[in-house]
Amino acid sequence: MAKSVKDIDKKYVMNSYNRYDLEIVEGMGCYCYDVDGKEYLDLSSGIGVNSLGFCDMGWVDSVTQQVCKLNHTSNLYYSQPCAILAEKLCKRTGYDKVFFCNSGAEANEGAIKIARKYSFDKYGNGRDKIITLVNSFHGRTVTTLAATGQEVFHNYFFPFTEGFLHAKANDIDSVKALLDDSVCAIMAEMVQGEGGVIALDKQFVEQLRALCDEKDLLLIVDEVQTGMGRTGKLLASMHYGIKPDVTTLAKGLGGGLPIGAVLADEKCSGVLGYSMHGTTFGGNPIVCAGANYVVDAMNDEFLKEVEEKANYFREKLAQLPEVESVSGLGLMIGLKLKSKTASDVVKEGIKKGIIMLTAKDKVRLLPPLTITYNDIDKAMSILSTLLA
């Protein structure tokens, strides 16, 4: 008898993921299918990656054409998809330059290096600490784990990279208490995703921007999960009326292929010179072809529809008797439940044909940005039963 995928996976893949009992074999739009042909409504987007859903045909065509043309070169040479994507992102966001890598953690590593080099160039050695927020999450490398403001991640992999301080979110006095001449930057998510889908207060974000301007600190905003239309704006920081010095992107930018990006303003876009940073796969032509399609798809009309659908979904969710509160921003949704356990609800949801996520003690929803009102209504019907 042939071995199942689950058996092979358990035998040969490192056991670092607590997988659900689900093998997905194909998908289209907001729906995917398991090995037995059962249909699932996906409200996870591969943890925010499939911004246009499964296998959007325009995205597939763009990637396929590039696959047949050029699969990989290296960053020692110019590449049209990479250059075009850089121009699109900078023009859409108002940034000066961009560095491409392969993941959110790598993007945050790049931002950290820019901040420390910017400060070194201007003030010399010893001004290298970065303030992040309690409950934040910035990646799983040794450095980005150190940047992450959750004690649960600060174990096993000692010694962690030094130079990170953790202030309380939405408490500007907590930030100021950590400030001295050794600090070079402040790094934050506009919505703390892994930390429980908690949006920062607008006043606090404005205070962070003003503080960075006053002290000549770089303000880094991690938009790995919030960026690329997830909140109804191209960048979540646009809801707050501020422009960070550095913004990091990943997840939804590639539409399903691995990519990260570090956007830098004029003040710090020239900090990293030749050989000071690099990556083998960053700016890969195939990945950039997919990302170019994603950026083009996210025009003003598309983003307006995302906001409208998010408002509709949130209003419906808030009416469920079991839901105590709805947090987050746009189609980045956290559900705090009154009596049920989020992990149990997600497991039961798979049995009922709906895929969701957790974040701390909340149910987390990150549906494709292309979700329709009919899909939302179908999700509400299933959730009403699950949460009854």
C-alpha positions as CSV (number, residue, x, y, z in Angstrom):
1,M,0.0,0.0,0.0
2,A,1.3,3.4,-0.9
3,K,2.3,5.7,1.9
4,S,0.1,8.7,2.6
5,V,1.5,12.2,2.3
6,K,0.9,12.6,6.1
7,D,3.1,9.5,6.8
8,I,5.9,10.7,4.6
9,D,5.7,14.2,6.1
10,K,5.9,12.9,9.6
11,K,8.9,10.7,8.8
12,Y,11.0,13.1,6.8
13,V,10.0,16.7,7.6
14,M,11.3,18.3,10.8
15,N,8.6,18.4,13.4
16,S,8.5,22.2,13.9
17,Y,4.8,22.6,12.8
18,N,1.8,21.3,14.6
19,R,-0.1,20.6,11.4
20,Y,-3.9,20.2,11.3
21,D,-5.3,17.0,9.8
22,L,-5.8,18.5,6.4
23,E,-4.0,17.9,3.1
24,I,-4.8,20.6,0.5
25,V,-4.2,19.6,-3.1
26,E,-5.7,22.4,-5.2
27,G,-7.6,25.7,-4.9
28,M,-9.2,28.5,-6.8
29,G,-10.2,31.9,-5.4
30,C,-11.4,31.6,-1.8
31,Y,-11.9,27.8,-2.0
32,C,-9.5,24.9,-1.8
33,Y,-10.0,21.1,-1.9
34,D,-8.4,18.2,0.1
35,V,-7.2,14.9,-1.2
36,D,-10.8,13.5,-1.0
37,G,-12.3,16.4,-3.0
38,K,-13.9,18.1,0.1
39,E,-14.3,21.8,-0.4
40,Y,-13.1,24.4,2.2
41,L,-13.8,28.1,2.4
42,D,-10.3,29.6,3.2
43,L,-10.3,32.5,5.6
44,S,-6.5,32.3,6.2
45,S,-4.9,33.1,2.8
46,G,-1.9,31.0,3.8
47,I,-1.4,33.3,6.8
48,G,-2.0,36.4,4.7
49,V,0.0,35.3,1.6
50,N,-2.6,34.6,-1.0
51,S,-3.8,38.1,-1.2
52,L,-5.7,37.4,-4.5
53,G,-6.8,34.0,-3.4
54,F,-5.7,30.7,-4.8
55,C,-4.4,30.6,-8.4
56,D,-5.8,33.9,-9.6
57,M,-5.7,33.4,-13.4
58,G,-4.1,36.8,-14.2
59,W,-1.4,36.1,-11.6
60,V,-0.9,32.6,-12.9
61,D,-0.5,33.9,-16.5
62,S,2.0,36.5,-15.4
63,V,4.1,34.0,-13.5
64,T,3.9,31.3,-16.2
65,Q,5.0,33.7,-18.9
66,Q,8.0,34.6,-16.8
67,V,8.8,31.0,-16.0
68,C,9.0,30.3,-19.8
69,K,11.2,33.4,-20.3
70,L,13.8,33.6,-17.5
71,N,13.8,31.7,-14.2
72,H,16.7,33.2,-12.4
73,T,19.8,35.3,-12.9
74,S,21.6,37.0,-10.0
75,N,21.8,40.5,-8.5
76,L,25.0,41.0,-10.3
77,Y,22.9,41.8,-13.4
78,Y,19.8,43.9,-14.2
79,S,16.4,42.3,-14.4
80,Q,13.3,43.9,-15.9
81,P,10.7,42.4,-13.5
82,C,12.7,43.5,-10.5
83,A,13.2,47.0,-11.8
84,I,9.6,47.5,-12.8
85,L,8.4,46.2,-9.4
86,A,10.8,48.6,-7.6
87,E,9.4,51.6,-9.6
88,K,5.8,50.6,-9.0
89,L,6.3,50.2,-5.2
90,C,8.2,53.4,-4.8
91,K,5.7,55.5,-6.8
92,R,2.7,54.0,-5.0
93,T,4.2,54.4,-1.5
94,G,6.3,57.6,-1.9
95,Y,9.5,55.9,-0.9
96,D,12.8,56.5,-2.5
97,K,14.3,53.0,-3.0
98,V,13.6,49.4,-2.2
99,F,15.6,46.3,-1.4
100,F,14.1,42.9,-2.3
101,C,14.6,39.7,-0.2
102,N,12.7,36.5,0.4
103,S,10.6,36.8,3.6
104,G,9.3,39.1,6.3
105,A,12.1,38.1,8.7
106,E,14.7,39.0,6.1
107,A,13.0,42.3,5.4
108,N,13.1,43.1,9.1
109,E,16.7,42.1,9.3
110,G,17.5,44.5,6.4
111,A,15.6,47.3,8.2
112,I,17.5,46.7,11.4
113,K,20.8,46.9,9.5
114,I,19.8,50.2,7.8
115,A,18.9,51.7,11.2
116,R,22.2,50.8,12.8
117,K,24.3,51.8,9.8
118,Y,22.4,55.1,9.5
119,S,23.2,55.9,13.1
120,F,26.8,54.7,12.9
121,D,27.5,56.9,9.9
122,K,26.0,60.0,11.6
123,Y,26.9,59.5,15.3
124,G,29.5,56.8,15.5
125,N,29.6,53.6,17.4
126,G,27.4,52.9,20.4
127,R,24.1,54.3,19.1
128,D,22.6,51.0,18.1
129,K,19.7,50.0,20.3
130,I,16.2,49.6,18.8
131,I,13.0,49.9,20.8
132,T,10.2,47.5,19.8
133,L,6.8,46.9,21.5
134,V,5.7,44.3,24.0
135,N,3.5,41.8,22.2
136,S,5.1,42.4,18.8
137,F,6.3,39.7,16.4
138,H,9.1,40.4,13.8
139,G,10.3,37.0,12.7
140,R,12.1,33.8,13.6
141,T,15.7,34.4,12.9
142,V,17.9,34.9,16.0
143,T,17.9,38.7,15.6
144,T,14.2,39.1,14.8
145,L,13.3,36.8,17.7
146,A,15.3,39.2,19.9
147,A,13.4,42.1,18.4
148,T,10.1,40.3,19.1
149,G,8.5,41.6,22.3
150,Q,7.2,38.3,23.6
151,E,9.1,36.5,26.3
152,V,7.8,33.1,25.1
153,F,10.1,33.4,22.1
154,H,13.2,34.3,24.1
155,N,14.3,30.8,25.0
156,Y,16.5,27.9,23.7
157,F,18.5,29.8,21.1
158,F,20.9,31.7,23.4
159,P,22.7,33.9,23.0
160,F,20.2,36.2,21.3
161,T,21.3,39.3,19.3
162,E,21.8,42.2,21.7
163,G,20.4,45.7,21.3
164,F,16.6,45.5,21.6
165,L,14.4,47.1,24.2
166,H,10.7,46.5,24.6
167,A,8.2,49.3,25.5
168,K,4.5,48.9,26.2
169,A,2.2,49.5,23.1
170,N,0.0,52.6,23.2
171,D,2.1,54.0,26.1
172,I,4.4,56.8,25.0
173,D,5.8,57.3,28.5
174,S,7.0,53.6,28.4
175,V,8.8,54.4,25.1
176,K,10.4,57.6,26.5
177,A,11.6,55.8,29.6
178,L,13.8,53.6,27.4
179,L,15.2,56.5,25.4
180,D,18.8,57.5,25.8
181,D,21.8,58.2,23.6
182,S,22.2,54.5,22.7
183,V,18.9,54.2,20.8
184,C,18.8,54.5,17.0
185,A,15.3,53.4,16.0
186,I,11.8,52.5,17.0
187,M,10.2,49.5,15.3
188,A,6.5,48.6,15.4
189,E,3.5,46.9,13.7
190,M,0.4,49.0,13.1
191,V,-1.6,45.9,14.0
192,Q,0.1,43.3,16.2
193,G,-0.9,40.2,14.3
194,E,0.7,37.3,16.1
195,G,0.2,39.2,19.3
196,G,-3.6,39.1,19.1
197,V,-4.7,41.2,16.1
198,I,-4.4,44.4,18.1
199,A,-4.3,47.8,16.3
200,L,-2.2,50.6,17.7
201,D,-3.9,53.8,18.8
202,K,-3.6,56.6,16.3
203,Q,-2.4,59.1,18.9
204,F,0.3,56.8,20.0
205,V,1.6,56.3,16.4
206,E,1.6,60.0,15.8
207,Q,3.6,60.4,19.0
208,L,6.1,57.8,17.9
209,R,6.6,59.7,14.6
210,A,7.1,63.0,16.4
211,L,9.5,61.4,18.9
212,C,11.6,59.9,16.1
213,D,11.7,63.3,14.3
214,E,12.8,65.0,17.5
215,K,15.6,62.6,18.4
216,D,16.6,61.7,14.8
217,L,15.6,58.1,15.2
218,L,14.4,55.9,12.3
219,L,10.8,54.9,12.6
220,I,10.5,51.3,11.1
221,V,7.1,49.9,10.5
222,D,6.7,46.2,10.0
223,E,4.0,45.7,7.4
224,V,4.8,42.1,6.7
225,Q,1.2,41.1,7.6
226,T,-0.6,44.4,7.4
227,G,0.8,45.6,4.0
228,M,-0.5,45.2,0.5
229,G,-4.1,46.0,1.0
230,R,-4.8,43.8,4.0
231,T,-6.3,46.7,6.0
232,G,-8.0,48.5,3.1
233,K,-5.0,50.7,2.3
234,L,-1.9,49.8,0.4
235,L,0.0,50.3,3.7
236,A,-1.6,50.2,7.1
237,S,0.4,53.3,8.1
238,M,-1.7,55.3,5.7
239,H,-4.6,54.9,8.1
240,Y,-2.6,56.7,10.7
241,G,-1.5,59.6,8.5
242,I,2.2,59.0,9.0
243,K,5.1,57.9,6.8
244,P,7.7,55.7,8.4
245,D,11.4,56.1,7.4
246,V,11.5,52.4,6.6
247,T,8.6,50.0,5.8
248,T,9.0,46.2,5.5
249,L,6.7,44.1,3.3
250,A,6.4,40.4,2.5
251,K,3.4,37.9,2.6
252,G,0.7,39.3,0.4
253,L,3.2,41.1,-1.9
254,G,4.1,38.0,-3.9
255,G,0.5,36.6,-4.1
256,G,1.8,33.2,-3.2
257,L,5.5,33.3,-4.0
258,P,8.2,34.1,-1.4
259,I,9.3,37.8,-1.4
260,G,10.2,40.4,1.1
261,A,10.9,44.1,0.6
262,V,12.5,47.0,2.5
263,L,11.2,50.4,1.5
264,A,13.4,53.4,2.6
265,D,12.9,57.1,2.3
266,E,15.5,59.6,1.0
267,K,17.1,60.0,4.5
268,C,18.3,56.4,4.6
269,S,17.9,54.8,1.1
270,G,21.6,55.3,0.4
271,V,22.9,53.8,3.7
272,L,23.7,50.3,2.5
273,G,26.5,50.5,-0.1
274,Y,28.1,47.8,-2.2
275,S,28.6,44.4,-0.4
276,M,27.0,45.7,2.8
277,H,23.8,43.6,2.3
278,G,22.7,41.1,-0.2
279,T,20.7,37.9,-1.1
280,T,20.9,35.2,-3.7
281,F,17.2,35.0,-4.5
282,G,15.9,38.5,-3.8
283,G,14.4,40.2,-6.9
284,N,13.9,36.8,-8.6
285,P,12.2,37.4,-12.0
286,I,9.5,34.9,-11.5
287,V,8.6,36.1,-8.0
288,C,8.7,39.7,-9.1
289,A,6.4,38.9,-12.1
290,G,3.8,37.7,-9.6
291,A,4.3,40.7,-7.3
292,N,4.0,43.1,-10.3
293,Y,0.5,41.6,-11.0
294,V,-0.5,41.9,-7.3
295,V,0.6,45.6,-7.2
296,D,-1.3,46.4,-10.4
297,A,-4.4,44.6,-9.1
298,M,-4.5,46.8,-5.9
299,N,-5.7,50.0,-7.5
300,D,-7.9,52.6,-5.6
301,E,-11.1,50.9,-6.6
302,F,-9.9,47.5,-5.4
303,L,-8.7,48.9,-2.0
304,K,-12.0,50.7,-1.5
305,E,-13.9,47.4,-2.0
306,V,-11.6,45.7,0.5
307,E,-12.5,48.4,3.1
308,E,-16.2,48.1,2.3
309,K,-16.2,44.3,2.5
310,A,-14.2,44.5,5.7
311,N,-16.8,46.8,7.3
312,Y,-19.6,44.4,6.2
313,F,-17.8,41.3,7.6
314,R,-16.9,43.0,10.9
315,E,-20.5,44.2,11.5
316,K,-21.8,40.7,10.9
317,L,-19.2,39.1,13.2
318,A,-19.9,41.6,16.0
319,Q,-23.6,40.4,16.0
320,L,-22.7,36.8,16.8
321,P,-23.7,36.2,20.5
322,E,-20.5,34.3,21.2
323,V,-18.2,37.1,20.0
324,E,-17.1,39.4,22.8
325,S,-15.2,41.8,20.5
326,V,-13.8,42.2,17.0
327,S,-10.3,43.7,16.7
328,G,-7.8,44.5,14.0
329,L,-8.1,46.6,10.9
330,G,-9.7,45.9,7.5
331,L,-9.6,42.2,6.6
332,M,-7.2,41.5,9.4
333,I,-9.7,40.4,12.0
334,G,-9.4,39.0,15.5
335,L,-12.4,37.5,17.4
336,K,-12.4,37.4,21.1
337,L,-14.8,34.7,22.2
338,K,-16.9,34.7,25.4
339,S,-16.8,31.0,26.3
340,K,-15.3,28.9,23.5
341,T,-11.6,28.2,23.0
342,A,-10.1,29.7,19.8
343,S,-8.0,26.6,19.0
344,D,-11.0,24.3,19.4
345,V,-13.1,26.5,17.1
346,V,-10.5,26.4,14.4
347,K,-10.2,22.6,14.6
348,E,-13.9,22.2,14.5
349,G,-14.1,24.7,11.6
350,I,-11.9,22.4,9.4
351,K,-14.4,19.6,10.0
352,K,-17.2,22.0,8.8
353,G,-15.3,23.1,5.7
354,I,-13.8,26.5,6.8
355,I,-10.2,27.3,7.4
356,M,-9.2,29.9,10.1
357,L,-6.3,30.8,12.3
358,T,-5.5,31.7,15.9
359,A,-3.6,34.5,17.4
360,K,-3.1,34.2,21.2
361,D,-6.6,33.5,22.6
362,K,-8.4,34.8,19.5
363,V,-9.7,33.4,16.3
364,R,-7.9,35.2,13.5
365,L,-9.3,35.7,10.0
366,L,-7.2,36.8,7.1
367,P,-9.4,36.0,4.1
368,P,-8.3,36.7,0.5
369,L,-8.8,40.3,-0.4
370,T,-10.9,39.1,-3.3
371,I,-13.5,37.5,-1.1
372,T,-17.1,38.2,-2.3
373,Y,-20.1,39.2,-0.2
374,N,-21.6,35.8,-1.0
375,D,-18.4,34.2,0.4
376,I,-18.7,36.3,3.6
377,D,-22.4,35.3,4.0
378,K,-21.4,31.7,3.6
379,A,-18.7,32.1,6.2
380,M,-21.2,33.7,8.6
381,S,-23.6,30.8,8.1
382,I,-20.8,28.3,9.1
383,L,-19.5,30.5,12.0
384,S,-23.1,30.9,13.3
385,T,-23.3,27.2,13.7
386,L,-19.7,26.8,15.0
387,L,-20.2,29.5,17.7
388,A,-23.8,28.6,18.6
